[in-house]
Amino acid sequence: MIGRYAGVNKYRELLQMKEFYMVLSGSLLIITGYWLGEGDYPVPADILSLLALAVLGGPIIAGALKGLLKRELNVDELVSLAMMASVLIGEYLSAAAVALVMVLGSLMEEFTAQKARSAIDALIRLNPEQATVIRDDAEVLVPVREIRLGDMAIIRPGEKIPVDGRVIRGSASINQASLTGESLPVDKLTGDDVYAGSVSYSGMIVVEVSKVGGETTLGKLIQLVRDAESQKAPALRVTDHYAKYFTPFIIAISFAVYFFTGDLHRAITVLIVGCPCAFIMSAPTAIVAALGNASKNGMLVKGGVFLEELAGVDAVVFDKTGTLTAGNMAISGIKPLNGVAEDYVLSVAAAAEKYSEHPLARAVLKAVEQRGLVAAEPKSFNNIPGLGVEAVVDGKKVVVGSLRSEQKSAEGVLNAANINPGVKTLVVTENNSVIGEIYIIDSIRPGVKGLIKALRESGLKKIQMLTGDGVEVAAHVAGACGIEEYRAELLPEQKLKHIKELQKSGYKVAMVGDGINDAPSLAAADIGIAMGVMGTDVAMEAADVALMGDNLDRLPYLLRLACSTMKTINYNIAFAVLFNLLALLASGAGLLTPVMGAVAHNIGSILVVLNSARLIKFQTGKRDIAAPGVMVKPWQHSRG
């Protein structure tokens, strides 16, 4: 592949119509020139060959000159020297043929590699161009870019949802596979959230618009994928680092071949086959293919650097609430204390929790709505990570949070966890006086036990659960999930400290969480994995990987994909170095002509791209790509 296309972000220009016509016109000029040369018309043949060289080789030579002006060496210099040397010895047709083979090779590589870069295009196509909204009590079809916050959008069966919002009327079965990777549709009722990029299977809903454009889940996802593709993994940086030394090295070999053999054709061929295009493409093609595979399967890796880090993970730490548990919390009981009414305890708690994003807060607010109660507007609100919330409601200081150790033995306070260890207890205090307890239950996320078993069988050295809940609740959830190690009653800073202790012990740690409380730990871990791209924005920003749904069972798949990616990169590099070495030896021995050298050079690049492209089809259950049948353990890779 020629140097000016070595940057993966420039691939798309290869498929533009201008490039196609360059190849077409250059090919016609070369064919005509060859025919005239065979027909004993040497002058017209040479003129057409030089024209073809200008059309096809001009951009290559221009790239070489730009590199020299910036005092940067790249592979364009090698090809340019080879073409110019061919012209100097009168091999005009050979020079043009070399340029043609190089450009054709680039187009062939792009044709193969483009599938790996289709993630963004596929995501962009999820958004419709128009949508129906209600304005002035009438249905109006408007461009999606003109939809405003607060508009009421009507979604009918078969239509794509253009915005993020909440269902205010109707019900529908929604396909969220494009965002979550889940093939089964999800039923949406009044009060449920829906997301741009989803498709309505059946039913009609009216959605109140809460996010538009780049602020939607789909918009953020597109930007995250773009950012991911611009990131450079350590393996990619290594190939970039060594590639810049190839040009002077190959030029030196070319001069040596000419000095010892006196054959200029051999020296020119060395320049052509010495281009390290296959080596340069070893890492980026594999990483782009793997990133595309992950995004299509409901996992967003924010860059190649994180994909490489994933391959070395040997410890996974889970948050509990909303991660191992489903997060669909519901109030199972309320115990009023000190003479207050049950509804009063609930409404006061709801007022304090009104602006909290925690799943417990949502359970309280949902119960208030179901009972037809009204939650007052708090005058102040303070979220205390790991402890609860504090607010001023109707002039009174209200605190809602977990049961403290000093409250567990307080008279009149019943800790429901002592009766049922799966119950979470929220204590509600008003002006420092306990007025009641709210008992909330949560269910274990389906398939978690199988997930933990699969992770353990994959060879992870350590699997743990961290939670701010009490020991009883933690023990119950950990046991139900099959996790042997857990830590309870941890504040966010204590979770962070535990992650750092694991790292100091030599573990490469992946932290899986979903909430604000988890953000510090997600950021500190070697790999932070956020549950649900539709979840907490703070957790999403802190994480390196986002599961676009809430499917934990994709974690083993992600680890296998990362390991296979690194093995594919290593295989590509080894192959590229060996291929270049053999091509150099063949060129120095006079076994290859300049045109044959150009063909051989591009064959090597295409083989590397084809091997990387296999990652696009990587599926659950396949153990490896570069060496089928071999299970790559996550800790077998570099920790650097």
Secondary structure, DSSP 8 states (H G I E B T S, - for coil): --GGG-SGGGGGGGGSHHHHHHHHHHHHHHHHHHHHHHTT-HHHHHHHHHHHHHHHHHHHHHHHHHHHHTT---THHHHHHHHHHHHHTT-HHHHHHHHHHHHHHHHHHHHHHGGGG-HHHHHHTTS-SEEEEEETTEEEEEEGGG--TT-EEEE-TT-B--SEEEEEEE-EEEE-HHHH---S-EEE-TT-EE-TT-EEEES-EEEEEEE-GGGSHHHHHHHHHHHHHH---HHHHHHHHHHTTHHHHHHHHHHHHHHHH--HHHHHHHHHHT--HHHHHHHHHHHHHHHHHHHHTTEEE--HHHHHHHTT--EEEEEIIIIIB----EEEEEEE-TT--HHHHHHHHHHHTTT--SHHHHHHHHHHHHHT------SEEEEETTTEEEEEETTEEEEEEE--HHHHTSTT---GGGT-TTEEEEEEEETTEEEEEEEEE--B-TTHHHHHHHHHHTT-SEEEEE-SS-HHHHHHHHHHHT--EEE-S--HHHHHHHHHHHHHTT--EEEEE-SGGGHHHHHHSSEEEEE-TTS-HHHHHH-SEEESSS-GGGHHHHHHHHHHHHHHHHHHHHHHHHHHHHHHHHHHTT---HHHHHHHHHHHHHHHHHHHHGGGG--TT---SSSTT----GGGS---
